[in-house]
Amino acid sequence: MLKKEFRDTLKILFYCLLFFLIIPIARLLDWQMIHSQWEISGIWQPIFIAVIIIFAAYSGVSIFQSEKKERALEYLFSLPVSKWKIIAVKIFPRFLLLLLLIIAGGVFSVFQNSVIDGISVMVLFLMAVFVSLAVDSLINALLGVLVLNVILYYTSLVMSYLTMKYGLFGSDTPLFLVSQLLPAVLLLIPLAAAFAITVKNFDLKPLKWQVKPYLVIALPTVLILLSFIIVFFRGYLIWIRKI
C-alpha cells in the first residue's frame, strides 16, 4: 500500500513540475517577439513557489480521490487495518515530498522567509488533507481549500494590525509569526476534529452520511473567521495606509 501511495504522490509531483515548461516557452516567446535581455531567474522563483503551493493543495485534497472515483472508500476503511494507520500511510509520502520541496525552496532562496513560508505551505497541505473527506469533487475541494487559504491570509493580516494597535502579547509592533500561526491553529483544530470524527465513525454507509462534523464544527469556525475579517478589515486598511 505504501508503494502505491509513493507512486501516486510521484505522479502528482510530475504533473506539478510540468509548470516548469513555462520557462522555455516564455524564453522562446521573449526571443521571438520582444528580443530583450530576459532572465530565467525572473520567472524561476514564482513558478517554483507555484509548484510547491499547487502540490501542497492537490496532494492533500486528492488523498482519497482514487478510492472515491472507484467507489472503494468504504471498502478501504473496512479492511482489518487501523484507520489511523491507513491515514498515516497515505499522508507520509505526500508530506515527505512536500518537505523536500520546502527544503529545496530554502536552498534556492525562493522564499522571502523560509521558516514562515514553509510553515504556511504545510498549513495549506493540512487544510487540504482535512477537507479531503468532506468534498467529493476534486475541483470543489481545491476551490474550498483556496477559499480557506484566502480567509486564513486575511485573518493573519487583521491579526497583525490588532497586535500593533492594542499591544497584544505585550508588544507594540506587529508579531507577524504569531499573527499567522494563531489563525492557522484556530482553523486547523476544528478541521482536524471534523476529520477525526469522520474517520472514527466511518463505516459502510455512503460518504455523504459521514461528513456532518464538518457542518457542525468546521463550517461555523470558518464563518466566525470570516466575520472577524469583515469587522476589522476596514481598520486594517486605514492602518496600512498610514505606514
N, C-alpha and C positions, 0 to 999 in steps of 0.2 A: 504493500500500500504506500509506503514511504517513497519507493522508487517512482510510482505513478505520480505522486504529488510533485516530486522533483521534475519529472518530465513536463507536467502541466505548467509548473512555475517557469521553467526554462522557455517553454513555448510562449507564455505571456511576455516574458522579458524580451524574446526575439521580436515579437510584434511591436513592443515599445521602442526597441532600438532602431526600428525602421525609420523613426523620426530623424535619425542622423542622415538619411538620404537627402534631407532638405539642404544640407551643407553643400554637396557637389552641385545640386540643382540650382541653388542660389548663386553659387560661384559661376556656373555656366551662364545664367541669365545676366549676371553682372558683367561678365566678359563680352557677351554678345550685344548687350543693349546699353550699358552705362559706361563701360571702359574706364572705371575708376579704380583706385587702389583699394580693392576690397580685402578685408582681413577676416580670416577664418575665425579668429578669436572673438570677433564681433557678434557672431551667431552661435558659437560653440557653447558659451555659458547658458544662455536662455534655453537652448534645446536640451542640454544636459539636465537642467532643473526641471524642464517639462517632462522628460523621460522618467525622472525619479517620482514626480508627482503623479503622473499617469499610472506608473507601475504600482505605486502605493495604493491608489484608489481601485484600479482594475483588479489587481491580485487579491485585494480584500473582498470586494463585492462578489467576485467570481468563485469564492472558496467552495461553495456548494452548487455552482451553476451546472456542472456536468450531471450531478445527481438529479437536480431539478429537471433538466432537459430530458433525461432518460426516465423520469418519474421513479427514481430509485432512492430518494432521500429517506422515505420511511423504512425501506429495506436496510439502508446503511445504519440507521440508529437501532435497528432490531438485531444487529449482529451481536454475538456473545463477546463483545469488547466494550470496555468502559467508554461512555460517551465522551468523556473529557480526554481520553487517550486518542480518540478519533479526531477531536478538535486540535489537539496538540500536534498530531501527525500532519494535519492539513496546514496549520499555521507555521510550523517550523521552517519548511523550505522557503516559503514566501518571506518570512521575517529575516531569514539568513541572507537571502539575495538582496532584500531591501537594505539591510545593514551594510552589506558590501558596497552597494551603490552610494550610500551615505558616506562611507569611508572614502570611496573614490572621489566623491564630490569635495570632501575636505582636502584630499591630496592635490586635486587640480584647482583648488581655490575657487570653486564656482559659487560657494555660499558667501553671503556677507558676514554671517556668524555661524560657524559650523555647528556649535552646540545647540543654539536656539533653532536654527533651521532644521537640523537633524531631528530634534525633538518634535518639531511641528510636522515633519513628514511621518514620523512614527505615530503621532496622534491621528493624522489623516488615515493611516493604514488601520489603526484600531477602530476608528469610526466606521470604515468600510467593512471590516470583519463583523462588527456588531450589527450592521444594517443587513448583512448578507442573508440572514434568516427571515428578515421582516418583509422583504420585497422580492417578488418572484422574477420580475423583468430585470434583465441586466442594465438596460438603458435607464429605467426608472430608478434603479438602485444607485447608479452613477450620478444621476441628477440629484437624488436625495443626499448623497454624500457631498456633492458640490454645494448644495444649499446649506447643509450643516457646517461646512468649512467656511462659507461666507459669514454665517451667523457667528461662528467662533472668532473669526477675524475681526469683525466689527465689535464684538463684545470685548475683545482684547484691547482695541483702540479706546473704547469708552472707559475700561478699567484703568488704562494708562492715564487718562485725563483725570479720573477720580482720585487716583493715588497722589497726584500732584495737588489738586485743588483742595482736598480735605486732609492731606498729610497722612494718608492711610499707611499702616505698617510703620509708623513713626518716621516717615520720610517726607521731605518737601520737594523731592524730584520723582518723576515717574519711574516706577520699578517695572521695566518692560518685561523682564523674565517672569516675575510674579504675575504680572498682568496677563501674560499669555498662558501660564501654567494653571492658574486658578480657574479661568473659564473652561479650560480643557478638562480639568478634573470634574467641574460641575456638570459638564456634558457627558463625559465618558462613564461616570459612575452609574447614572440611570440607564444609559445604553447597555453597559455591561450587565446590569441587574436584569434588564429585559431579556438580553441574550441568554444569560444563565438560567433564568426561569423557563424560557422556551426550550432550551436543551434538556433541562431536568425533567420537564413534563412531556417530552416528546415521546409519542407512541405511534401506532399505526394509523392514526387519524390524518386526514389531509393537512398540509402545512398551514392553510388559511385558518384552521381552528386553533393553531398553536401560538399565534402572534398577538394575542390580547395584551400581554405585558407591555408591548411596545405602545399600544394605545393608552394604557393606564399609567405607565411610568415615563416612557421616553418622550412621547408627544407633549404632555404638559410641561416638561422641562424645557423643551425647545421653544414652546410658546412663551414661557417665562423669560428666557434669554432674549427672545425677540422683543418682548415688551420692555425689557431692560434697555435694549438698544434704542427703541423708539423714544423712551422717556429722556435719556441722557444724550442722545446723538447731537441734538441741536447745540447743547452746551459744549460738546467736544468740538464742533465746527467753529464756534466762536473762539474757543481756547486755542485751537491750532492756527487760526489766522493771526493771533497775537504773537505767536512765537517767531 
